[in-house]
Amino acid sequence: MSWIEIARTGRWTAMNGASVDITPEKLDGLVATFDEAERRVPLVFGHPALDTPAFGWVERLKREGATLLASLKEVPGAVKDLVAAGHYRNVSIKIGPDGKLWHIGLLGAVQPAIPGLAGVHFRAFSESSSVEALMRPQPFSTDAGLTIEFAGPNSSKEETMDIEMLKKELEALKAKIAELEALNKKLQDELAAAQGEAGKQAQAFAAYKGAIEANGREERFAKLVSAGKCLPAEKGLILELAAHSGASDKSIEFAAGGKISLEEAYWKSLEERQPNSLGQEFATPERAGVGEDRGVRVDLSRKV
């Protein structure tokens, strides 16, 4: 098992510009809270978005003095090739708001927030490998101390040195990512189109429903006028109040357990009015004691 340095104690500046004090206790906290069964911590390029693929996984964490170390597993050969070529010489980590390690990022041109860490060291053989295997010359190394061993103790020379095959693996991975991105864009476009059509249908239904409700209020008011419980001049106010009540999701609950909407309660209050006599004859010629030609009829259902 190979270990790489990923953090050390000191005061450092995070990507957001804030100063962060890393103490031995905080490093111990990262080690104590690491649980591969609860959260798999990925190896990634830089500090990417949530949908970026992982290129390896943290297997264990430990602290040695002032340094936090991690062991990695399942790192693709194409990624090891990039590191060996010197494209990614540094690492950085992301610690989540829960105080746990979220990911380890391989850095290229961007300088790490924590300088002075030793170079990444990948090995394909285990710590139990023989002395002869450990003493074999490593096929790739850089002046930054990044050492990559592609072959295990039983691997063939062709598997170790086939750089072209590794490059093809990387190109195939890039093509797969491009394919997935294209598929994601297609699905996003289809979702947007479906949402747009659903929105149009919802607007059309809302307009239809509004017209039906408005017509129902007109008919209900006309019946109140015919019953002498409302005056035509009240139409605008009553219809506006009814529409406003209908837009509310409140309801009226009765002692017996019944419940009706606020608009329905408003209409029932109007329907329970006593009929008025403002649209009827106030006096006949006989009651007024005058001749028929001087009888007075008053109809207040009409504006003067």
C-alpha positions as CSV (number, residue, x, y, z in Angstrom):
1,M,0.0,0.0,0.0
2,S,1.4,3.4,-1.0
3,W,0.7,6.6,1.0
4,I,0.6,10.2,-0.4
5,E,0.8,13.4,1.5
6,I,-2.4,15.4,1.2
7,A,-2.3,18.0,4.0
8,R,-0.1,19.3,6.9
9,T,-0.5,21.5,9.9
10,G,-0.2,25.3,9.6
11,R,-2.1,28.4,8.6
12,W,-3.2,28.3,5.0
13,T,-5.3,30.3,2.6
14,A,-8.3,28.5,1.1
15,M,-9.7,29.0,-2.4
16,N,-12.2,31.5,-1.1
17,G,-9.5,33.6,0.4
18,A,-10.2,32.7,4.0
19,S,-7.3,31.8,6.4
20,V,-7.6,28.3,7.8
21,D,-5.7,26.9,10.7
22,I,-5.0,23.2,10.4
23,T,-3.9,21.7,13.7
24,P,-2.9,18.1,14.5
25,E,-6.3,17.7,16.2
26,K,-8.1,18.6,12.9
27,L,-6.0,16.1,11.0
28,D,-6.9,13.5,13.7
29,G,-10.6,14.5,13.2
30,L,-10.3,13.8,9.4
31,V,-8.8,10.4,10.2
32,A,-11.4,9.5,12.8
33,T,-14.4,10.6,10.7
34,F,-13.3,8.8,7.5
35,D,-15.5,5.8,6.9
36,E,-15.4,4.3,3.4
37,A,-18.7,2.5,4.0
38,E,-20.4,5.8,4.9
39,R,-18.9,8.1,2.3
40,R,-16.6,7.1,-0.6
41,V,-14.0,9.9,-1.0
42,P,-12.9,10.2,-4.7
43,L,-9.7,11.2,-6.4
44,V,-10.6,13.9,-9.0
45,F,-9.0,16.5,-11.2
46,G,-8.9,19.9,-9.5
47,H,-12.0,20.8,-7.5
48,P,-14.8,20.0,-9.9
49,A,-18.6,20.0,-10.0
50,L,-20.8,17.2,-8.5
51,D,-21.2,15.3,-11.8
52,T,-17.5,14.9,-12.6
53,P,-16.2,11.3,-12.7
54,A,-14.0,9.9,-10.0
55,F,-10.5,8.6,-11.0
56,G,-9.8,6.6,-7.9
57,W,-10.9,6.3,-4.3
58,V,-9.4,6.9,-0.9
59,E,-8.9,3.6,1.0
60,R,-7.4,4.8,4.3
61,L,-6.2,7.9,6.1
62,K,-3.5,8.4,8.7
63,R,-1.5,11.1,10.4
64,E,2.3,11.0,10.8
65,G,3.5,13.9,12.8
66,A,2.3,17.1,11.1
67,T,1.3,15.4,7.9
68,L,-2.0,13.8,6.8
69,L,-1.6,10.9,4.4
70,A,-4.0,8.9,2.2
71,S,-3.8,5.6,0.4
72,L,-5.7,5.3,-2.9
73,K,-7.1,2.5,-4.9
74,E,-8.7,1.9,-8.4
75,V,-6.6,4.7,-10.0
76,P,-6.9,4.2,-13.8
77,G,-3.7,3.7,-15.8
78,A,-4.5,6.7,-18.0
79,V,-4.5,8.9,-14.9
80,K,-1.1,7.5,-13.8
81,D,0.2,8.3,-17.2
82,L,-0.8,11.9,-16.9
83,V,0.8,12.2,-13.5
84,A,4.0,10.5,-14.8
85,A,4.2,13.0,-17.7
86,G,4.2,15.9,-15.2
87,H,0.8,17.3,-16.1
88,Y,-0.4,17.0,-12.5
89,R,2.3,17.5,-9.9
90,N,0.3,18.7,-6.9
91,V,-2.7,17.7,-4.8
92,S,-5.3,19.6,-2.8
93,I,-8.1,18.5,-0.6
94,K,-11.7,19.6,0.0
95,I,-13.1,19.5,3.5
96,G,-16.9,19.7,3.8
97,P,-18.9,21.7,6.2
98,D,-19.3,18.5,8.2
99,G,-15.6,18.5,8.9
100,K,-15.0,15.4,6.8
101,L,-12.8,14.8,3.8
102,W,-14.8,15.2,0.6
103,H,-12.3,14.7,-2.1
104,I,-8.6,14.8,-3.1
105,G,-7.9,16.9,-6.3
106,L,-5.0,16.5,-8.6
107,L,-3.7,20.0,-9.6
108,G,-2.0,21.0,-12.8
109,A,-1.1,24.7,-13.4
110,V,-3.0,25.8,-10.2
111,Q,-0.8,26.0,-7.1
112,P,-2.0,24.1,-4.1
113,A,-3.4,25.8,-1.0
114,I,-0.9,23.8,1.1
115,P,2.6,24.0,-0.3
116,G,5.5,21.8,0.6
117,L,3.8,18.4,0.3
118,A,5.7,15.5,-1.0
119,G,4.9,14.3,-4.5
120,V,2.3,11.7,-5.3
121,H,3.6,8.1,-5.3
122,F,1.5,5.4,-6.9
123,R,2.5,1.7,-6.6
124,A,0.7,-1.3,-8.1
125,F,2.3,-3.7,-5.7
126,S,1.3,-4.2,-2.1
127,E,3.4,-3.5,1.0
128,S,3.8,-7.3,1.3
129,S,5.8,-7.4,-2.0
130,S,9.2,-9.0,-1.9
131,V,12.4,-7.1,-1.5
132,E,13.4,-8.0,-5.1
133,A,10.1,-6.4,-6.4
134,L,10.7,-3.2,-4.4
135,M,14.2,-2.9,-5.7
136,R,13.2,-3.0,-9.3
137,P,13.8,0.3,-11.2
138,Q,10.7,2.3,-11.6
139,P,9.8,3.1,-15.2
140,F,8.6,6.6,-14.7
141,S,9.7,9.4,-12.4
142,T,9.8,13.3,-12.5
143,D,11.9,15.9,-10.8
144,A,8.9,16.7,-8.6
145,G,9.1,13.4,-7.0
146,L,6.0,11.9,-8.6
147,T,6.8,8.3,-9.1
148,I,4.4,5.9,-10.8
149,E,4.7,2.1,-11.0
150,F,2.3,0.6,-13.5
151,A,3.4,-3.0,-13.2
152,G,2.9,-5.3,-10.3
153,P,5.4,-8.0,-9.5
154,N,3.8,-10.5,-11.9
155,S,3.1,-8.1,-14.8
156,S,4.8,-8.5,-18.1
157,K,7.2,-5.9,-19.6
158,E,4.7,-5.2,-22.4
159,E,2.0,-4.3,-19.9
160,T,4.4,-2.0,-18.1
161,M,5.7,-0.1,-21.1
162,D,2.8,0.2,-23.4
163,I,2.3,3.9,-23.1
164,E,0.4,4.1,-26.4
165,M,-2.3,1.8,-24.9
166,L,-2.6,4.1,-21.9
167,K,-3.0,7.1,-24.2
168,K,-5.8,5.3,-26.1
169,E,-7.5,4.5,-22.8
170,L,-7.4,8.2,-21.9
171,E,-8.8,9.2,-25.3
172,A,-11.6,6.6,-25.0
173,L,-12.4,8.0,-21.5
174,K,-12.6,11.6,-23.0
175,A,-14.8,10.4,-25.8
176,K,-17.1,8.7,-23.3
177,I,-17.3,11.9,-21.2
178,A,-18.2,13.9,-24.4
179,E,-20.9,11.3,-25.3
180,L,-22.4,11.6,-21.8
181,E,-22.3,15.4,-22.0
182,A,-24.1,15.3,-25.4
183,L,-26.7,13.0,-24.0
184,N,-27.2,15.2,-20.9
185,K,-27.7,18.3,-23.2
186,K,-30.2,16.4,-25.3
187,L,-32.2,15.3,-22.2
188,Q,-32.1,18.9,-20.8
189,D,-33.4,20.2,-24.1
190,E,-36.2,17.7,-24.1
191,L,-37.1,18.5,-20.5
192,A,-37.2,22.2,-21.2
193,A,-39.5,21.6,-24.2
194,A,-41.8,19.4,-22.2
195,Q,-41.9,21.9,-19.4
196,G,-42.7,24.7,-21.9
197,E,-45.6,22.6,-23.4
198,A,-46.9,21.8,-19.9
199,G,-46.8,25.5,-19.0
200,K,-48.8,26.4,-22.1
201,Q,-51.4,23.8,-21.3
202,A,-51.6,24.9,-17.7
203,Q,-52.1,28.5,-18.8
204,A,-54.9,27.5,-21.3
205,F,-56.6,25.4,-18.6
206,A,-56.3,28.3,-16.1
207,A,-57.9,30.7,-18.6
208,Y,-60.7,28.2,-19.4
209,K,-61.4,27.6,-15.7
210,G,-61.4,31.3,-15.0
211,A,-64.0,31.9,-17.7
212,I,-66.2,29.2,-16.4
213,E,-66.0,30.5,-12.8
214,A,-66.7,34.1,-14.0
215,N,-69.7,33.0,-15.9
216,G,-71.0,31.1,-12.9
217,R,-70.6,34.2,-10.7
218,E,-72.6,36.3,-13.3
219,E,-75.5,33.8,-13.2
220,R,-75.5,33.6,-9.5
221,F,-75.6,37.3,-9.1
222,A,-78.5,37.5,-11.6
223,K,-80.5,35.1,-9.5
224,L,-79.9,37.3,-6.4
225,V,-81.1,40.4,-8.3
226,S,-84.2,38.5,-9.5
227,A,-84.9,37.5,-5.9
228,G,-84.7,41.1,-4.7
229,K,-81.6,40.3,-2.6
230,C,-79.1,42.5,-4.5
231,L,-79.3,45.6,-6.6
232,P,-77.9,45.8,-10.1
233,A,-75.6,48.6,-9.0
234,E,-73.9,46.2,-6.6
235,K,-72.7,43.9,-9.4
236,G,-69.1,45.2,-9.8
237,L,-68.3,45.1,-6.1
238,I,-70.0,41.7,-5.4
239,L,-68.3,40.0,-8.4
240,E,-64.9,41.4,-7.4
241,L,-65.3,40.2,-3.8
242,A,-66.4,36.8,-4.9
243,A,-63.5,36.4,-7.3
244,H,-61.0,37.5,-4.6
245,S,-62.6,35.0,-2.1
246,G,-62.3,32.3,-4.8
247,A,-58.6,32.9,-5.1
248,S,-58.1,32.2,-1.4
249,D,-57.5,28.7,-0.2
250,K,-59.1,29.5,3.1
251,S,-62.4,27.8,4.2
252,I,-65.1,28.2,6.7
253,E,-65.6,25.3,9.2
254,F,-69.0,24.8,10.9
255,A,-69.5,23.4,14.4
256,A,-71.1,20.3,12.9
257,G,-67.9,19.5,11.1
258,G,-68.9,20.8,7.6
259,K,-66.5,22.9,5.7
260,I,-67.1,25.2,2.7
261,S,-64.8,27.6,0.7
262,L,-64.6,31.3,1.5
263,E,-66.3,32.2,-1.7
264,E,-69.2,29.8,-1.1
265,A,-69.6,31.3,2.3
266,Y,-69.8,34.7,0.8
267,W,-72.5,33.7,-1.7
268,K,-74.5,32.0,1.0
269,S,-74.4,35.2,3.1
270,L,-75.9,37.1,0.1
271,E,-78.5,34.4,-0.5
272,E,-79.6,34.5,3.1
273,R,-80.5,38.2,2.8
274,Q,-84.1,39.3,3.2
275,P,-85.6,40.4,-0.1
276,N,-85.8,44.2,-0.5
277,S,-88.8,46.1,-1.9
278,L,-86.7,48.7,-3.7
279,G,-87.7,47.2,-7.1
280,Q,-91.5,47.0,-6.2
281,E,-94.4,49.5,-6.3
282,F,-94.4,51.9,-3.3
283,A,-97.9,53.2,-3.6
284,T,-101.0,52.5,-5.6
285,P,-103.5,55.2,-6.6
286,E,-106.0,53.8,-4.1
287,R,-103.5,53.9,-1.2
288,A,-102.2,57.3,-2.1
289,G,-105.8,58.7,-2.1
290,V,-105.3,60.4,-5.5
291,G,-106.5,59.9,-8.9
292,E,-105.2,57.2,-11.1
293,D,-103.4,59.8,-13.3
294,R,-101.5,61.0,-10.2
295,G,-100.4,57.6,-8.9
296,V,-96.7,57.4,-8.1
297,R,-94.6,54.4,-8.9
298,V,-91.0,54.3,-7.8
299,D,-88.5,51.7,-9.2
300,L,-85.2,52.1,-7.6
301,S,-83.7,49.1,-9.5
302,R,-82.7,51.6,-12.1
303,K,-80.3,54.5,-11.8
304,V,-81.7,58.0,-12.3
